[in-house]
Amino acid sequence: MSHAPDKQPDQAPPSLADIPDRTCTWCKIPMMKRLVGGDQFIHYTCPKCIFQHTSKRGAKKA
């Protein structure tokens, strides 16, 4: 009787140190960052003006 292997995660959970920093479009100060959507998106928030930006993780396609 064969045994199906347990599913292994494709990647280890990312750390915030691996996420690129971003400065606010208007204030030019470093934005806070966090992972959202099952770690598929990076959400940036400016602590001064509350500007927000969300981008998808992964390599950009040409």
N, C-alpha and C positions, 0 to 999 in steps of 0.2 A: 504494500500500500504506500503510495507516494504522499509526501507531506509538502504542501505548498509553503514556500518561505513567507515569513511575515513581511509586510510592506515596510520598507525603510524610507525615511524622509529623504527627499532629493538633496536638500541642503541643510546645514545646521542653521539654527535661528540667527538672523543677522543682529549685530550689535550696533548701537548708535554711533560707535567710533568708525564703523565701516561706511556710514552714510555721509555723502558729501555735505559740507557746510554751505550755507547760502546767506547772502546779505539781502536785506529788505530793498525792494525796488525804489522806495521813496526815502526812507530814513538812512539807508546804507549802514545799518547795524546788523550784527549776526542775529539770525532768526532761530527760534526754538524748533526742534524737529522731533518727530515721532513716527512710528510705523502704524499704519491703519489698514483695514481691509484684509485681514489675515496676513499681514506683513507684505502685501503686494504693492502698497503705495506709501510714499513718503509725504507727510503733511508738515509744512512749515508754517509757523505763526510768528509775526513780529511782536515782541513784547511791548513796543512803544505805540504803534499805530494800529495794531491788530490786523494788518494785511495778512492774507492767507494764500498759500499756494500748495497744490497737491500734484505730485508727479508719480508716474508708474515706475517701479523699480525695474532694473534690467538694462541690457544693452540697447542703445538706440539703433534703429534700422536705417540704413542708408537710403 
